Amino acid sequence: MDWWQALLLGIIQGLTEFLPVSSSGHLMIFKELLGVDGEGFLDFTVAVHFATVLATIVVFWGAIWQLLKGFFQFKYNDETDYVCKILVSLIPVALVGFLLKDQVDALFSGSLKQVAVGLCITALLLLVSDQVGKRIKAPKAKDTRNGISYGQAAIVGVAQAFAVVPGVSRSGSTIATGLLSGVKREVMAQFSFLMVLIPIIGEQSLDLLKVAMGKEVFGSGVGPVALIVGFVAAFFAGLFACKVMIAIVRKAKLTWFAAYCLLVALLIFILA
């Protein structure tokens, strides 16, 4: 992978990670368009995803710091409640990661038509949530502290687990599912972005541990320059996209993103 290819792919990752259009799907699309060799591409994908996680931490640092301070008071306060609900949302994706890791990795070597199908699923979720979600009232449950219940957190977690499929947007599916389950937009925007931190950091840490133990060689076929360029590009593009997406989820119609996903899917079916 050349440095300019890594630069473009990093920017694509950063811009699409927080928009409901599937960053993994776009990486696969542009991988084909740029003629990037598939060797080591999964490692590159992990690296740029980690960069956007760091961008999320920067944008939400104030909220994260308050959560950590409250959580480590070791009493059931608002912060502990929020952290526990994030942990509940992580159970489905953790099960997928531990039980189906090889199958998930294989998805990234699939065809672009598979990405197109995922984009169609994303579009459907966005359309339904935009048209129906606004009419759904939040359930009057006792555990809706912080604007989201444990049940809603679990439902959103299942959506995140399905989003391991390229083309199915993680932010799109979790935000859409949250809106359909009755979570308010402003609550779901932050929860959706924060719930991805632990899985990505955990996956990156495991990969680094395997490299340190000599079990794997990280980035073989990509090269250190490409990894660094892609990482930096994804980080700064992610800083911009994260702030933009927060505003979009709170105010704009998700239907426009659904139309975009359908258009890209149609082009893939026609040209691929």
N, C-alpha and C positions, 0 to 999 in steps of 0.2 A: 504494500500500500504506500503510495506516494504521499508526501506531506500535504499537498493541496487537496488530495482526495480526503485525507483525514480532517482537514480544516472544514471542508464543505459538509462532511458527514457529521462532524461535531456541531456545527451550526444547525443542521437539520434536527439533530437530537435535542439540542437546547430549546429550539423554537417549538417543537412538536410534543415534548414531554408533558407540558402543562396544558396544552390545547387538546380538546377531545377528538383527536384525529389519528391516534396510534403512532407513537414515536418508533416503536420496533418495526411496524409495517413500513414506515417511510424510510427507515434505514435499509431495509431489504430492497425497496424500490430503487433508491438511489445507488445502492451497491451494484445493482444490475446496470443502471444507466451510466455509471462512471466506470464500469468494467473492473471493479475491485475483486481481487482474488479472494476466494472464500476461506483460505487457510488463515486461521487466527482471528477471523471476523467476530466470532462469539466473544473472544477476550476483549476485542475493541468495543463491542456493544456493552459489555459489563463495565468497562472503564468510563465510557461516556455517560452511562446511566448513573454511575457513582458521582460524576461531576455535577449532574443536575440535582442529585440529592444534596450535595454541598451547597448548591445555589438555593435550594429550599430552606436549608438550615440558616443561611444568611438572611433571607427574606423574613423568615418566621422566628428569628432568634429571640426576640422579645417574648413571644408566646411560649417558645420552648423553654426558656430560662425560668419563666414563671411556673410552668408545669413541673420542672425538675425541683424547684425550691419547695413547692407545695407537696409534691410526692414524697420527698425525703423528710417531711415532717412526721411521716409514719402515722398519719391519722386519715380517716376517710373524709377528706374535704373535696372541694370542686376539682382541684388539680388531680387528686388520686382517682376520682371518679372518671375523669377524662382519659387519663393514662390507661386505666383498666379497660375502658371501652375500646381504646385503640388496640390493646392486647387481644381482646376478644375478636376484633376484626381481622387479626393476623392469623388466627387458627386455620382457616381454610387454605390460605396461600402457603402456610407452613407445611400442611399435609401434602399439598401438591408438590412442593419443593423436595420433601423427603421421600415421597413414595413414587413420584413420576418424573424425577429430574432428567433421566436419560431421554424420556419421551418428549419432555419440554425442549431440551437442547436440540432434538431432531427436528422440531418444528421450524427452527431457524435455517434449515437447509432445504425447506420445502419450496414449492413453486409460488410464483407471484399470484397465481389465481387463488391460492389459499389465503393470501393477504387480502385479495379483493373480497372474498367471502367474509372475512373478519371485518373489513370496512363496512360492508352492508349491514352486519349485525350492529356495529357501532352506530350507524346512521339510524337504524330502526329504534334503538334505545334512546337516542337523542330526540328523535321526532316524538316518540310517545311521551317522554318525560316533559318535553316542552309544551305539548298540547294537553296532556292529562295531569301532569304533576302539579300545575298551578291550581287545579280544582280539588286536589287531595288535601284534606285537613290533617294536621298532625294528631296522632292518637293521644288520647288523654291517659297516659300511663304514669305510674308513680316514679319510674326510673328515667324520665326524660330530662334529668338534670344535665346542664350544659347544652340543651337543645337536641339531644340524641339519646335514644334508649339503648340498652344492651341488645335487644332484638334487632333494632335498626342497624347497629354496628355489625352484628353478625351477618345480616343480609348484604350489607355493603362489602363485607369481607369475602363473601361468596362471589360477588361480582368481580372483585380484584383477582380472585383465584382463576376465574375464567379468562381474565385479561392477559394471561401468559401467552395466549395464542396471538401470533403476529397479525396485526390488522384490527384486533379488538382493543380499543383504547382503554388504558387503565383509568385515567382521569375521567374519560367520558362515561365508562360503564359504572364507576363508583358514584360519580355525581348524579347520573341519571337514576340509578337505583335508589340513591338516598332521597332524591326529590320524589320519586314514586312511592317511597315508604313513608313520606310525610315530613322529612327533615327540611328545614328552611334553607334557602340557597346560601345565605351568608355563613351558616353553620357548616353546611356540607362542603363549601369551598375549602375552608381551613382543614377540616377533618380529612378530606380526601388527600390533600397534599402531605399532611403529617403522617398518615398511616403507612405511607410507602417508605419512610425513612429506615425503619428497623429491618425490613426484608432485604433492601438493597445493601445496606451497611453490613448486614449479616452475611449475605452472599459474597460480597467483596472480601470480607475478613476471612471467610473459609478458603477462598481462592488464594489469598496471600499466604495463609497458613500452609496450604499444600505446596506452594512455591518454596516457602522457607524450609519445608521438610524434604524438598527435593522430589516430591511426587509428581509435580507438573512444572512445565515451563510456561510462564504467563507471557502472552504476546508474541509467541513464535509465529513467524509468517507476517507479522505486522511491523515490528521494529519499534524501538524506543522513541524515535523522533515522531513517528505517526501517532503513537499513543499519547505523547505529551501534547502535541498540537491539537489532537482531537479532544483531549480532556479540557484544555484551556478554552477552546472554542465553545464546547458544550456548556462549560461553567458560565461564561459571560452571556451567551445567548439564553441560557436558562434563567439568569437573573432578570433579564428583560421579560421573557415570556411568563414567568411566574407572576410577576406584578400585573401584567396585562390580563392574565387568565383570571385572577381574583376579581378584577373589575368586570370582566365579561360574565362570569358565573353569576354575579350579583345583579347584573342589569340586562345584558344582551340576550337575544334569543339563540338557543342552541340549534335551532332549525337550520341556520346558515352553515353550521359545521356539518350537520347531517347531509345537506346538499353537496358540500365539498367532498365528503367521504363517498357519496354515491357517484359523483362525477369521476373521482379517481378510480373507483372500482370498475366503472363502465369502461374507462380508457384501458385498464389492465385487461379486461375480458376481450376487448377489441384488438389490442395490439400484442398482448403476450402470447 
